[in-house]
């Protein structure tokens, strides 16, 4: 009857595995944190780090610099501008780090230089 109680505990209360615990992600029945996974030793936070945020911003800039056509470029420019504000205001990444990430991606060209200056507010 022990297996029946374990089976009921897994399916009671509408709990859905979120994939944050490594044990829950690979094998749903071996998590040491119990039914609600509150005291799990293997908990891995899926929030990106500062470096991962900068890599995502660099990938967005690559898309912006290689995009053709005005609707796509306008959407990507708005996304890059809001991501830059997020990095600066909420993640508190300094302007120098953001500019180094931008300079690594920057391919050159007059159109791309204009977009980069608009992102930096250097008109």
N, C-alpha and C positions, 0 to 999 in steps of 0.2 A: 504493500500500500504506500510505501514511501515514494515510489516513482510517480504514483498518481497525485500525491500532494505537490511534488515538484512540478509536474506538468500543469496542475491548476495554478500554482504560483506564477508560472511563466505567462499564463494567459488571463490572469485576473487583473481587473482594474484598468484595462485598456492601455497597458504599457506597450510602447513601441520602441524597439531598439534604435537608438539614434546613431550608433556607430562611433561614439566618442571613446568608449573603452575598447582597448585592443582585444581583450578577451571576448567581449560581446561582438566585436566586428568579425572575428574569425570563427568562434564557436560559442553559440548563444548560451550554452548551459554551464560554462566553466568560470563565470565571473565571480570573484570572491566578494564583491560588493553587496551581494544579496539581491532581493527582488527589485529594489529601486536604484541600485547601483550607486548608493550614496557614499559608501566608504571604500570605493574601489582603489586598489593600489596601482592599477595599470591605466588610470585615467590619463588620456592624452588630449589636451585642449586643441581644438581644430581652428582656433583663431590665428590668422597669419601673423608672422613676425614683421618687424619693420623692413627687413631685407626683402621678404616676400612681397610686401606692399610696393616697394620700389621696383621689383621685377615686374609686377603686374602693370605698374605705371609705364615702365619702359616698353612693355609689349603693346600697350595702348598707343604709345607714341609711334612705334614702328608701323602700326596699322594706319595711323593718321598720316604719316609721311609717305606711305605707299599707296594710299587710296586715290582713286580717280573719280571725278564727278562730284558735283557740288552737294547733293543731299547727304551722301555718305561722309564727305569731309566735314560738313557742318555738324552732323551728329557726333562724329568722333572728336571734333574739336570741343564740343560742349562736354562730352564725357571726360576728356583729358583735363579740361579746366576745373570741373568739379572734383576730379580725383586729386588734382594738385592742391586745391583748397583743403580737401580732407586730410592730405598728408601734412600740410603745413599747420592747420589749425587744431585738428583733433589728435593726430598721431605725434604732433610736436617734433617733426623732422625739420631740421634747420634748412635754410635756403641753399646753403652750399652743397649739402648732400643731394637735394633735389636737382640742383643745376648740374652736378656731376653725372647723375643718372640721365639727365636730358642730353648732355654733351656726348655721352657714350653712344647714344642712339642716333644722334643728329647726322643725317647723310649729306647735308649741304644743299645748295640750290636756293634760288631766290624765293620761291614759293614756300619752301620749308622754313627758311630763315624768318620770313614774315610771320608764319604760324608760331614759331618758337618765341619770337619777340612779343606776340600777342599774349601767349601763355604767361610770359614773365612780366607783362605790362610795361614793356619798354618800347612804346610806339614813338 
